[in-house]
């Protein structure tokens, strides 16, 4: 199973995908607010979203898995 990880520490402010969506490299999966900036997290691989591991409003750490792909 492939995973997408947070690129920075911060708070999830918007999830732009849903479970079951097909995504590819460059597709935005969510936005993280860090140091008053909105930072998009993009997929680096193709896959189907199996599970979203975080929710809007949740704090995440850099490197934390946030999405599982199949």
C-alpha positions as CSV (number, residue, x, y, z in Angstrom):
1,X,0.0,0.0,0.0
2,X,1.3,3.4,-1.0
3,X,1.2,6.4,1.5
4,X,1.2,10.1,1.1
5,X,2.9,11.9,4.0
6,X,2.6,15.5,5.3
7,X,5.4,17.7,3.9
8,X,5.3,20.2,6.8
9,X,4.0,20.3,10.4
10,X,0.7,22.3,10.8
11,X,-3.1,22.1,10.8
12,X,-5.1,20.4,8.0
13,X,-7.4,23.2,6.7
14,X,-8.9,21.5,3.6
15,X,-9.1,18.0,2.2
16,X,-9.6,18.1,-1.5
17,X,-10.0,14.3,-2.2
18,X,-12.5,11.6,-1.1
19,X,-12.0,7.9,-0.5
20,X,-12.3,6.0,-3.8
21,X,-10.9,9.0,-5.9
22,X,-8.3,8.2,-8.6
23,X,-5.3,10.5,-8.2
24,X,-1.9,11.0,-9.9
25,X,1.3,12.9,-9.6
26,X,0.7,16.6,-9.0
27,X,-2.9,16.2,-7.8
28,X,-3.5,18.1,-4.6
29,X,-4.8,16.0,-1.7
30,X,-5.1,18.5,1.0
31,X,-3.9,21.9,2.4
32,X,-1.9,22.4,5.6
33,X,-1.7,25.7,7.4
34,X,1.8,26.3,8.7
35,X,3.2,29.6,9.9
36,X,0.1,31.4,8.6
37,X,0.7,30.0,5.1
38,X,-1.5,27.5,3.1
39,X,0.7,24.8,1.8
40,X,-0.8,22.3,-0.7
41,X,0.2,18.6,-0.3
42,X,0.4,16.8,-3.7
43,X,0.5,13.2,-4.6
44,X,3.7,11.9,-6.1
45,X,2.2,8.6,-7.4
46,X,-0.9,7.2,-9.2
47,X,-3.5,5.3,-7.2
48,X,-6.9,5.0,-5.7
49,X,-7.6,6.7,-2.3
50,X,-8.1,3.8,0.1
51,X,-8.2,5.8,3.3
52,X,-7.8,9.4,4.5
53,X,-5.9,9.2,7.8
54,X,-6.5,12.8,9.0
55,X,-9.5,15.2,9.3
56,X,-9.8,18.9,8.7
57,X,-8.7,20.8,11.8
58,X,-6.3,18.1,12.9
59,X,-2.7,18.9,13.6
60,X,-0.1,16.8,11.7
61,X,3.7,16.4,11.9
62,X,6.1,16.5,8.9
63,X,6.4,13.0,7.6
64,X,3.2,11.7,9.1
65,X,1.2,9.5,6.8
66,X,-2.0,11.3,5.8
67,X,-3.5,9.2,2.9
68,X,-3.3,5.5,1.9
69,X,-3.5,4.6,-1.8
70,X,-4.1,1.2,-3.5
